[in-house]
């Protein structure tokens, strides 16, 4: 596989090292001279100095082969967005993964169709939410491209849904319960599954159905 | 008619003043409050903040803006802010300054109205050198 990685900070350099160790071909693009010199000592000809949002730099990196994978992981969201758009729309790169540094910019990546994004801040917040659920729902995973999300709902001792079968919950069309985790053991949910206090319920939601699920389970 | 100018440097400030004297209602956005000094005794709206911040764009009135000009000193910022104005807020006329000619062409081909001062400079310099001189290879 041929990968182009833009931005040689902690993420870019570690990903490059791992991909090279896995036997992949990688070009890492870094614009800062000092950082570039350090990276060159380790990665030799696999590092290229330049501004990755300049098309001729991407071409020099071989994006037109085309690359199988582009990882836009600089510390600048606008740069990552532009590199992703050029890779996808200009060179038909099928797999583009972009880093979102400021989670408030996630909406812009979504708007411009950059569906595969990673955000350290969002991941950490997700873990915090998992440890301290605030509104009853814990978001486990976003299927951004598909527009679905996987959430977990811890069922408290006094939750209105306790003792009810899934079929009796009157869930709207945008909600499917997929599994119930009881005392650490998962069980695929069916209409006959009975919800009990202490369960962790996993559900798939279409956008905007968080409140409907919360009402159905937690009242 | 309402316009928003994002980026109040030499270009943005002059564009804002020009549109304003043409009778447009102009709001100016810049990350630096001091940029207001470029506008002299500006009586229009001035919002301090980044053009990618939707709350900044909204308080500048992007909801009912007829035109948005994006001229910060970052090409990629301008390209992204321009697309947000166009696609998220449906602004009919969005004009974006992009210094890099190739990126300007790339996004122009995708429906963004880009203005590339570098290309204009290249053409003017070429013309200034060539005027009245037969091309050396043409003889």
Interface residues (C-beta under 8 A of the other chain):
Chain A: X53 X54 X55 X56 X76 X77 X78 X79 X81 X82 X86 X89 X90 X104 X105 X107 X108 X111 X112
Chain B: X52 X53 X54 X74 X75 X76 X77 X79 X80 X83 X84 X87 X88 X100 X102 X103 X106 X110
